[in-house]
C-alpha cells in the first residue's frame, strides 16, 4: 500500500443491541451447564471458583439475556493459555479492561449468550463483583433502582453498548460501595 494512502481500519465487531427482558428462571440452570464445561476445559487455572454474576444472577432482576460468569484465576499472565482453550468452546476473547481481566463473549458479539471474565482471585474486581451480586439479591430497593436505570438506558441506547454501560457507572459505583460496607459488616 502506498505511504500516502491511509491504512484501513481493522474490522469492527458488529455488536448485538441492548435489550432488557424480564428475569428468566432458566438463567441459573444455563449458568450451571456452562460452569460444567468451563471447569472441564480450564480447571487447572481455576483458583477462585466459577460464579454466576451480573444481573442474570439476581432473581427477579430484569437483564440483558446474557449469562455473566466470573472465574477466579491466580493471575492474568499465567491464565493467558485459557484464551486458546476457551476458543474451542466458542468464547471470543476481547482486550476489554485487560489490566483487570481476560474478557470473552460467546458465541459472537453480534449474538451473545455468555460473557466470561477471568479475574485474579481476591482482587478488588473479583471481590466487588461478588459483593455487588450478593447485595442486590438481598436489597430489593437498590435492585429496583438498578433495574429502572437499566431499562431507561436500554431504551435510550439500544444500539450503543458503551453508552449503556457508561450510563450505569455512577449507580454501580454507589451500590458497590454499599455492598462493600454490607459485606464487611457481615450483613
Secondary structure, DSSP 4 states (H G I P E B T S, - for coil): --TTSPPPPPPPP-PPPP--B---TTHHHHHHHHHHHHHHHHGGGEEEEEEEESGGGSTT--B-S-EEEEEEES-TTTTTHHHHHHHTTTEEEE-SSTTT-EEEEEEETTEEEEEEEEEETTSHHHHHHHHHHHHHHH-HHHHHHHHHHHHHHHHH-TT-HHHHHHHHHHHHHHHHHHHHHHHHTT-
